[in-house]
Amino acid sequence: MATSETTAAAPRGGRGARERILRAAVELFARDGIHVTGIAKLTDVAHVSTRTFYQHFPSKEALVSAYLQRVESDPEGPVHIETVLERHDLTARERLLALFADSPPAKVVRGCPLHNATVEAAGTMPEAAALVERHKREFTERLIKTATEAGAREPESLGRQLALLFEGARALSTSLNDTLPYRDARELAEMLIDQSTTAVSQLPPGLSDK
């Protein structure tokens, strides 16, 4: 494999080593997977010695946790789409549907790196798993809050349903390497939102007292 352009010109060790290791992790973990990517590969791409690596990260799990934090906060990363829920130029309904907006087709659909890391860890990295669980719970809470703003009769139920739909679309898109599940999910999301926000007075006779 060719050396990453982001690390090709970097000196070995020295200042900036931690950042180069993290950048190598972002590149390699996303493309090749966490388990497949060993310390030797990381140090080679980051242009650091094994000793320097362990000075910054006492274990591979420590690096995985730092990697997940970097991915979580990356303004251009795959998790960034979730921040659409914080936009003030869209209505609450528009923010909920924007989660399922079509994105430009990519050569490879990689899905959610946080979810992927949890699947790969398979219970062997509790610190990383706790970070992902915290993020997913906070995401669901933001969906519930936005559903409340949208006028949902049962915002907690709608928020959980949309979280399930969104996560499912990301997982299936990864498996199929196709963004079609996002479009299907948007149609279902629109139906769920409309059903949940329809005024009681507009419901068919016999349903208004349920």
N, C-alpha and C positions, 0 to 999 in steps of 0.2 A: 504494500500500500504506500502511496506517496505521502511524504510528510506534509502535515497541515501547513498552509500558508501562514497561519497565525503564529506558528512556533518555529518555522524554518530558519528564520534569521536570528533567533534568540540565543544568547550565550548560555552555556551550561552553568547551572547554579546561580549564585549571586542574587541581587535584588530582583524582585518581581517573580521569584520562583513559585510562590504560592499561587499567584494569579495564573501563571502558565500551566500549573498542574490543574487548576480548576477549569481553565479553557480547554485543556486536553480532555478532561473528564466529560465536559459538555459535548464535545465533538464525538468522542469514542463511545460513551455510554449510550447516546442517542442512536448512533449508527450501528454499533456492533453488539450492544448489550452490556450489562454490568458484569455478569459472570465471565463472559468471554474475554473481557478486557482485564488483563492482569497488570500487576504493578510494573513489570518490565516494560510493557507497551506504553503505559502512562508516562513513565520516566523518560522513555525514548522520545515520545512526541513532545513532552514538556521540556526536554533538554535539561533534565536535572538528574542528580545521582539518587540512588535508593536511599542513601543517608539523608539527603536533603528532603526527599519526599516524607520520610518519617519524622523529620523535624517539624514539618508543618501539619502532617496528618498522622496521628499515632496508629491508625488502622485504616483499612480500606472502607470500613463502615463509616468512619469519621469523614472520609472524603465523599462517600455517597450522600451523607446528610448535608454536607456543604454544597454538593452538587444540586440537591433537591431545593435547597434554599435559594441558590442562584437561579435555577429554572423558575421557581415560584415568583421571583421578583423581576425577572427579565422583561422589560417593556416591549420587546420584540419577539418573545418566545411563545411557544404553543399554549401556555397557560394564560397569556395576556388577554385572550378573548373574554375571559370571565370578568374582566374589569369593565365590560360594557354595562354591567349592572350599576355602576357608579356614575354613569354619564348623566349630565343635567340637561342636555339638549334633546333628550328623548323622553317620551312618556313611559310610565312603568310598563305598559303592555309592549311598547316598542322595544324596550330594553330586554324583556324576557324573550321576545322572538328573535332579537339580534344575536342571541347565543347560537342560534341555528342557521345563521346566514351562510350562504355558499361562499366558499373560499376558492381562490385560484387553484386549479388542479396541480398537484405536486407529483413528482416522480414516484415518491414513496410516502404513503400516509402512515405516520408514526403514532398517532393518537396522543394520549396524555402521558407525559413522562413520569408523572407522580404515580399514576396507576401502574404503568409498566414496571417501575422500580419495585413496587409492592409485590407484584406477581413474581418477579425474578427473585426477590429476597426470600419469598416462601417461608416467612417466619424466622429467618436467620438474622435479620437486622432490625431489632426492636426499636432502636432510636429512629431509624429512617421510617419504619412503619408508623410510629407515633406522629411523626411530622406529617405524613400523608393523611392519616386519619384526622388530625387537627384541621388540615386544609380543607378536606372534603366536608367536614361538619360545618366549618365556617361558610363554605360555598353554599351549602344547603340553607343555612340561616339567612344568607343574603337573598337567596331565591324566595324564601318565605317572607322576608321583609318587603321585597319588591312586589310579590303577589298581594300583600296587604295594601300597598300603595295603589295597585291596579284595581282594587275593589273586590277581590275574590271573597266569596262567602266563607270558604274554608281555606285560608291562605297557607296554613301549615300542610294540609293535604296536597294542595296544588304545588307548593314549593318542593315537597318530597317527590311528587310525580315528575316534575320537570327535571329535577336532579337525576332521577333514574333514566329518564328519556335522553338527557344530554350525555350522560356517562355511557349509556348503552350505544348511542350513535357513534361516539368516539371509538369505543371498543370494536364495534362491527366494521367501521370504516377502516380500522387498522387491519383487521382480519382479512377483509376483502380487497384492501388497497384501493378503495373507491370512496368518493365523497357522497355517493347517492344516499346512504343512510342519514346524512344530515338533512337532506331535502325531505325525505320521508318523515323524519323526526319533527321538522318544522311544521309540516301539515298537521301532525298529531298534537303538537304543542299549541298551535293556533286553536284547534278544536277544544282542547282542555281549558285553555284560558277563556275562550268565549263561553263555554258551558259554565265555568265557575264565576264569571263576572256578569252574566245576564241578570238583570234586575228581577227580583221575585215577581213583580207585577207583570213581567213579560213571559213568565213561565206558562206552559199549557195548563188548562183547568185541571185541578186535582193534584198538581205538584207543588202549589204554592205553600201548602201547610206541611211539607216534608222537610 
